[in-house]
Amino acid sequence: MKRTYLIIISFLSVTTIAMVVGIVVRSQQDPNIYADAIAATKSTVSTLKEPIYRYGINMSEFVVIDQKVEPNELIADILLKHNVAFQTAQLVINGSRNVFNCRKMKAGDKYTVLGENTDTGFVAKKIVYEENKLNYVVFNLDDSLYIYRGQNKVKRKRQEVAGVINGSLYETFDEMGVPSGLAMRLADVFSCTIDFYRIQKGDKFKIIYDQDFVDDKPIGVGEISAAVFNSSGKDYYAFYYEKEKSHEGEYFDEQGNSMRKQFLKAPLKFFQITSKYSLNRFHPVAMEWRAHLGTDYAAAYGTPILATADGVIEEAQFGVYNGNYVKIRHNGQYKTQYLHMSKIGQGMHPGRHVKQGEVIGYVGSTGLATGPHVCYRFWKDGAQVDPFKQKLQFSEPLAKKYKAEFLAQSAPFKTSIDQIAYGTKPVLPADEKLQALHAYYESTAYMAKLK
């Protein structure tokens, strides 16, 4: 691990002195501040007997206190609460400025104090503050004072999950302990094939994907390698493949056809159709019968609106009836329009090239509208038509020079995913040594040693 050390030799600022002195006065008024803190966290204090590493440090060499930043708690509070000397606290606060802005510490963030028990009480050796699940800052208080940043080691694990939908996709994932982010990725993969608003009870899915862990705790979902979604009894396969390793990959079915159709099924990921294309519909605002040459998709305010295909923006402006809207030319034959946006997406202007699935605006009710929705309009050869009645084709299949490699790569995944049993849940890494240590820390014998 590369460490950037800062030897603290700077002078104290007036502000820092005032802050630290204020904390000292408070600690003198409440002499039990440190004792109370330790008593409140006895169940988390541990003298490790086995070499366990966190933050690149052998934790077995220290007494470990895991805590969280309290509301309105400053770095000075934390240092003095854990018996860091007044002069040392002053130097740490000043010396950290070029490495980490201590004012960015937030209530609820985790930090770990490493130290030892002595005849005169607990002595802190290091304090490790977690900026997030990946990054941390170490304040070294032992011998020489220095501060450095570090990053946790990320482990990637191949996961498998398969389930039967009983309610919504999200509810099913939640019941199975599957990260919600995976549901969004699955919806993206099948966005041109499956209408996820209309999925039915009994529809099924199987997914092979990567999941990242830090200290055996999941921190995020990686790429989906293979997936199959069974809707109304029909299996739809998707396999990830990179034509060229220097470019982002795409998803293809088992024959090598792209999972991306010429147009997405809808301009929203999750929605409710409240009004379809009609030549004679009663308008709820104008209170008269008139043609409705679009499809209304209702969703919450601020829901991202997606370009349903690659194209060039022709219009991005406000209209009295259309509200905020964007119109896209896809080729010489097709155009689409998206009405009543709460706001148009940043950077969306005439002449801008957009990609299929790119956010072009957000759901609203501007113009002639009664509630939050997007009115999606579709042109073919200059005339507005019903997109649901158009025969839109898949994108071009893989070229012959890639086909053989794709089939060779996807075949083992298809075999594996077909063998996954429904009800399979992701497996979290189990560290038996840590489990044994945690059990020991909670035991009566260990708690007796802390008293």
N, C-alpha and C positions, 0 to 999 in steps of 0.2 A: 504493500500500500504506500502510495506516495504521500508524504506528509509535508505540509508547509508550516514551519515553526516560526513563532514570533516570540522573541525574547523581550520580556516586558521591562522597559526601562524608562517609559515616558513619565512625565510629571502629571500630578493630579490637577484636574480642572476644578473650578469652584463649584460647578454643578454637581460633579461626582462626589466631592467632599460633603456637600449638603445632603445628597441622597443617602450616602452611607451613614453619616452621622445621625440622620433621622431614624434610620433603622436601628442603630445602636441604642439610641434613646428609648425606642420602643421595646427593644429586648431587655433593657435594664428595668423598664416598668413591668415587664412580664418575664421574669427570670426563667419561667418554665417553658418558654416558646420552643426550645429544642427538644426538651423532654416530652412535651405534648406531641410534637411531630413524630418522634420515634415511637411513642406509645400507640399512636394512631396507625402506624404502618408496621407493627411488629410482625404481622403475618407475611409481609413482603421482604423482611430482612433475612438474609441468608448467608451463612459462611459456607461456600461451596467446597465439597470434599473431592470432587472429580474435576479434571481440567475441561471446563466448559468455556467456549470462546464466544463473546459478543463484541461487536464494534472492533474486532481485531485485538481484543484484550483478554488475557487469561483471567476469568472472573473468579477462579478458585483461590486466587491470591488475596482476595478482598472480602470484606463484609459488604453486601450489596443491598442498597435501598432503592426500590423502584417507586417513584412518585409521579404526581402530575402537578403542573403549574396551577396554583390557586388563582381565583379572580383577583385582579389588582396586584398580584405578586410580581416583584421585580427580581432581577438577577441578584441584587444586593440582599433581598429577603432570603433567597435560596441559599446563598453563600453563608450568611450569618446564622441561619437556622441550623445549618449543619456544621457549626463550630469552626468555620473558616475565620482566621484572624482578621482583625480590622484592617491592618496594613495590606495583607494579602488580597482582601476583597477589593480594596482601592485599586491595586495594580491590575487585578483581573478585569475589572470594569473598563479601565482605560485601555488596557492592552488588547482587548477583544475587538476594538472598533474596526481595525483593518481586515479582520477575518470574518466577523459575524456581528450583525446589528442586534444587540440584546433587546432592543425595544420591540423587536418583532416576535418575541416570545409571547405565546397566547395561552390563556387559561384553558386547561384541559390537555395541553401538550405534555408528552411524557419526558421525564428525565431520570437518569440513574446516578446515584451517588455511590462511589466506590471508596472504601476506607478501612480503618481498623479500630478495634476497641483497645484503649490503653488505660493505664491506672488513673489518668486524669480525665478520661471520657473518650468519646468517639472522635477520631481524626479523619477528615475527608482527604483523600488522595487525588481523586479525579471526579469530575462531574461531566456526564455525557447527556447532551440535550438532543432530542430527536426532532429535526425540522419536519420530516415526513417519514414514510415507511422506508425510504431508500437512504436519505442523507442525514448525517448527524454531525455534531460539533463536540469536540473533547476539550475540556478545560483541565489542564494538568496542574495540580496544586502541590505535587510532591517534589522536593528539592528545587529544581528550576521550574519557573512558571512559563508555560507556553500554551497556545491554543492552536488547534488544527482541525480541519474538516476531514470527514471520512465518508465512505459509502458502503452500505451493507452488500454482501455477496448475494446475488440473485440466483436461485436454482429454478430451472425449468423442468416441469414434469408433464409427461403425456397423460392425458385424462380421457376417460370414456364415460358417457352418460346416455341413458336411453329411458324414455318415459312415455306414458299415455296421458293425453290432455284431458283433465276433468273439468277445468274452468277455463280461465285465460292462460295464455302461454306463460305470463309472468307468475301467476299463482302456482302453476305446476312446477316451474323452476324453483320458486321459493320453498315449496313443500319438500323438494328433493335436495335442498341445500346447494343449488347450482347458482353461481354468480349471475346477477341480473344483467350484467353487461353481455353475457353470452346470448341472452334472448335477443338483444339488439343486433348482434353479429349474425345470428341465425336468420333474423328477419331481413337483413341486408343481402345475405347470400341468395335467399329465395324471393327477393322483392319483386321479380318479374314473373314469378311462377305461382306463388301462393298468396292469396288474399288473407292476411293474418287477422283481419277483423272478422272474417267469416269462417275461421277454423271451427270445427265441431268437436263435441265431446267424443272421444274415441280416436281422434287423430293422433298419430304417433311420431316420434322423432328419435334419431340416434345421432350422436355427435362424437367425433374424435378431435380433441383440441389440446392446446398447450396452456398450462397455467403456471404463473410465476410465484415463487415463494421466497420470503426472507425469514430466516429463523423458524422455518416450518409453518409460517403464517402466510396465507394467500394474499397477494397484493394486486393481482390483475390477471386478466385473461389474454392469452396470446392468440395466435392464428388458429382458425378452424382448418384442420387438414382434410377432413371428410365429413359429410353429413348426409342423412337421408330423412326426408319428411314424407310421411304417409298421410295423404289427405283423401278422404272418401274411398279408401281401399287401394289407392294408387301410390306407388313409391316414386319419389323424385330424388335423384342422387345429385350430389355436388362434390367435386374434388378440386383442391387447390393446386394450381400449377403455374410455374414461372417459365415463360418462354425463353427469357434471357435472365440470367441470375442478377444482372445489374438493374433490372426493372421490377416493379411491383407485379405480383402475380394476379391471376384471375381465377374464377371458378367455372368449371366445365362439367357437363353431365358425363355419364359413362361412355357415351359415343364420341366425346370430344367437342360437343356443341356448347357454345358459350351460354352461361346462365343469364346473361344480360340480353333481354329482348331489345328491339328497337326503341320501345317505350316502356316505362314502368307502368304497373297496373294503376297506380294512384300517385298524386303529388305529395301525399303524407304517408308516414309509416303506419300510424294507427289512427283510425278515424271512424266516422259514421256517415253513410250517405243519407242525406236528408231530402234531396231532390235530384231527379235524373233529367237527362236531356228530354225535352218535350216540346211539341209544336203548339200545345195549348195547356198552359198551367195557370192556376190562380195565384197571382203575385201577392204575397203577404203584406207588402208595404204599399204598392200602388193600388191594391184592392181591386184588381181587374184581371180578366183572363188575357193572357198574352203568351207568346212563345218563350220558352226558357231553353236557350241554345247552349247549355252548359250542364255540368254535374256539380252539385254542392256537397262538399265534404266538411262536416262539422268537426271541430276539435277545440281544445282549450286555447285561450289567448296566448300568443307567443310560440305556438307549436311551429317548428321549422317547416317551410314549404320547399319541396325539392323539384328541380328541373327533371321532367320525366324522360328527357333524352338529351344527347349532345346538341349544341346549337349556338346561335349567335343572338344576343338580345337586340330586338328591334325597338322596343319601347320600355321605359321604366319611369313611371310618373304617376301623378294623381289625376283622377277624373271625377267629376261631380257624381256620376252614377257608379262608376267602377271602383272608386276609392283609390288607394295605392295599388298599382298593378304592374306586372311584368309580362311582356309578350316576347316569345322566342321563335325565331325561324330555324327550323331543323334541317331542311333541305329545300329543294325546289317544289316539293309536294306538301310537306307538313309544317304547321305552325301550332303553337299552344299559347294560352294566355291564362294568367293566374290573378284573380280579382280579390278586392276587399282586404288586402294585407294591413296589419297594424303598422308595419314598416317594411320598406324594401331593404333587402340585404345589402350590407356594406360592399361598395365597389361594383354594384350592379348598374350598368349604364349602357346605352346603345353602343353596339360594336363589340361588347365584351363576349368572349367565347366562354361558354359554361359546359360542364361535363354532366352526364347523367347522374342524378343523385346529389348534385351540389345544392347547397342551401341558397335560395334566391330571395327569400323573404320570410315573413312570419304571420301566422294566422291572426286576423283581426275582424273588424266589422265596419271598416270605413266605406264611404259611399252609400249606396242604397242597399242596406243590409239590416236585418233584425237581430242578429247574433253572430258570434265568432264562427267563421267558416271561410273556406276558399272556394270560389266558383271557378271551376276548371273548364276552359273552352278549347276546342280542338278543331283545327282547320285541315281539310284535305283538298288540294287543287283549288284553293280560294274560297271554298264553301265550308260553313260550320257543320260538323257532323257529330254523331254519337260515337265516342271512342270505343265503347264496348262492342260496337258492331263492325269494327274494322279488323281485318285480318293482318295483324302485325307479325312480322317474322322475327326469328332469332337472329342474332348477329352472325357473322360469318364463322363457320367452324374452324378448328385448328388447321393450319396449313400442313401439307403432307410431311414436311421436314420436321415438324414437332409431334405429329400424331403418334408415331411409334414410341417415342420417349414418354409421352403422356400416358399411354395405355400401360406401359411397363411400370410406371410409377404409381398409377391409380389402382392397378389390379390387386396388390396386397392390401391396400386400404379397403377396397370393396369386400374382399374376403373377411377381413377383420370386422368391419362394421356389420356385415350380415350375421356374424356369430355373436354379436353383443346381445344379451338378453334384456328385454324390456324390464325396467325396474332397477337397472344398474345405476349406481350413484358414484360421483367422483370420490377418489380416495385421498385423504389428507395424509401427509407424511407423519409417521408415528415415531417419536424418539423415546424408546423405553427408558433410557438413562435419565432423561429429563423428567419423565413421568414418575420414576422412582424417587428422584430428588424432591419433586413437588410433594409427593406423598410424605416424605420424611419431614419436610419443612412444616407440614400441617400436623405432624404427630405431637402427642402430648410430651414425649421425651424431648423433642427439639424445642418446643415452646418453653419448657422448664429451664432449658439452658439460657434462654434469652432473658429470663427474669433476674 
